[in-house]
Amino acid sequence: MDKLIMKFQIFIDNSKVSDMSGPYGAATFIPFTGKVESELFTGEILPGAADIQVENPAGCRHMCAEYMFRGKDSAGKDCYLFVENNGYFTIAKLSFVNKGDVTLMGCSQGGFVSALTGAELGGKIRRLILFYPALCIPDDARSGKMMFAKFDPQNIPEVIHCGPMKLGKEYAQSVLDVDAVEAICSYDGPVLIVHGTKDEIVDCSYARKAAEAYSNAELVIIPDGKHGFSKEHDKIALEAVERFVKE
């Protein structure tokens, strides 16, 4: 059974909420305060915490709250806790979405996540579009080398330093036993995979294996394409996407 670790109390003064809107969307700024009391940590939110919500012209709203607690850890030592929350309205809540014609598209890690989501949701997803999907993530975790990070896969640290980013242990731990291609190939809808031959982060061979494993996949290989297409290669990729979604 899951155990509750911490419970945050958030306090909002509606008189301090500000927003703006126009023909290209809307934004809402929601400052807040709060506190947490738990066995592991007790503290209060520092000044400056805010939930920033941005809505695009289609009405899809992205919510991002970033804030920091200052308090004491379980040993009574001074401690800081940084929290970031992100979220979107779900498809089910978006009245303008045609639920029978949903396309998922993702690049790199987002491509891997989109592919996993397609396998999980099956027929609820009409088609998948994957740009250089990072199907290498499980293999990289097992090798102990993920992008800029190096670690012992038999003893993964609690915090993995990956260049300017800090990754939690679970990021690598959760995929150690995952076969990326096997995990995604149950999706039987149409799939478009676009990958470059000079991708130094995700080898093109992963795209080829995925295309072979899917029952209905189109693979577009871009000669000299890298991880993050150039303007010239973007044009090739987007032309493939336009053709794909019209079929």
Secondary structure in CASP SS format (residue, H / E / C, confidence):
PFRMAT SS
TARGET T0000
AUTHOR 0000-0000-0000
METHOD secondary structure of the structure
MODEL  1
M C 1.00
D C 1.00
K C 1.00
L C 1.00
I C 1.00
M C 1.00
K C 1.00
F E 1.00
Q E 1.00
I E 1.00
F E 1.00
I E 1.00
D C 1.00
N H 1.00
S H 1.00
K H 1.00
V C 1.00
S E 1.00
D E 1.00
M E 1.00
S E 1.00
G E 1.00
P C 1.00
Y C 1.00
G E 1.00
A E 1.00
A E 1.00
T E 1.00
F E 1.00
I E 1.00
P E 1.00
F E 1.00
T E 1.00
G E 1.00
K E 1.00
V E 1.00
E E 1.00
S C 1.00
E C 1.00
L C 1.00
F E 1.00
T E 1.00
G E 1.00
E E 1.00
I E 1.00
L C 1.00
P C 1.00
G C 1.00
A C 1.00
A E 1.00
D E 1.00
I E 1.00
Q E 1.00
V E 1.00
E E 1.00
N C 1.00
P C 1.00
A C 1.00
G C 1.00
C C 1.00
R E 1.00
H E 1.00
M E 1.00
C E 1.00
A E 1.00
E E 1.00
Y E 1.00
M E 1.00
F E 1.00
R E 1.00
G E 1.00
K E 1.00
D E 1.00
S C 1.00
A C 1.00
G C 1.00
K C 1.00
D E 1.00
C E 1.00
Y E 1.00
L E 1.00
F E 1.00
V E 1.00
E E 1.00
N E 1.00
N E 1.00
G E 1.00
Y E 1.00
F C 1.00
T C 1.00
I H 1.00
A H 1.00
K H 1.00
L C 1.00
S C 1.00
F C 1.00
V C 1.00
N C 1.00
K C 1.00
G C 1.00
D C 1.00
V C 1.00
T E 1.00
L E 1.00
M E 1.00
G E 1.00
C E 1.00
S C 1.00
Q H 1.00
G H 1.00
G H 1.00
F H 1.00
V H 1.00
S H 1.00
A H 1.00
L H 1.00
T H 1.00
G H 1.00
A H 1.00
E H 1.00
L H 1.00
G H 1.00
G H 1.00
K H 1.00
I C 1.00
R C 1.00
R E 1.00
L E 1.00
I E 1.00
L E 1.00
F E 1.00
Y C 1.00
P C 1.00
A C 1.00
L C 1.00
C C 1.00
I H 1.00
P H 1.00
D H 1.00
D H 1.00
A H 1.00
R H 1.00
S H 1.00
G C 1.00
K E 1.00
M E 1.00
M C 1.00
F C 1.00
A E 1.00
K E 1.00
F C 1.00
D C 1.00
P C 1.00
Q C 1.00
N C 1.00
I C 1.00
P C 1.00
E C 1.00
V E 1.00
I E 1.00
H E 1.00
C E 1.00
G C 1.00
P C 1.00
M E 1.00
K E 1.00
L E 1.00
G E 1.00
K H 1.00
E H 1.00
Y H 1.00
A H 1.00
Q H 1.00
S C 1.00
V C 1.00
L C 1.00
D C 1.00
V C 1.00
D C 1.00
A H 1.00
V H 1.00
E H 1.00
A H 1.00
I H 1.00
C C 1.00
S C 1.00
Y C 1.00
D C 1.00
G C 1.00
P C 1.00
V E 1.00
L E 1.00
I E 1.00
V E 1.00
H E 1.00
G E 1.00
T C 1.00
K C 1.00
D C 1.00
E C 1.00
I C 1.00
V C 1.00
D C 1.00
C H 1.00
S H 1.00
Y H 1.00
A H 1.00
R H 1.00
K H 1.00
A H 1.00
A H 1.00
E H 1.00
A H 1.00
Y C 1.00
S C 1.00
N C 1.00
A E 1.00
E E 1.00
L E 1.00
V E 1.00
I E 1.00
I E 1.00
P C 1.00
D C 1.00
G C 1.00
K C 1.00
H C 1.00
G C 1.00
F C 1.00
S C 1.00
K H 1.00
E H 1.00
H H 1.00
D H 1.00
K H 1.00
I H 1.00
A H 1.00
L H 1.00
E H 1.00
A H 1.00
V H 1.00
E H 1.00
R H 1.00
F H 1.00
V H 1.00
K H 1.00
E C 1.00
END
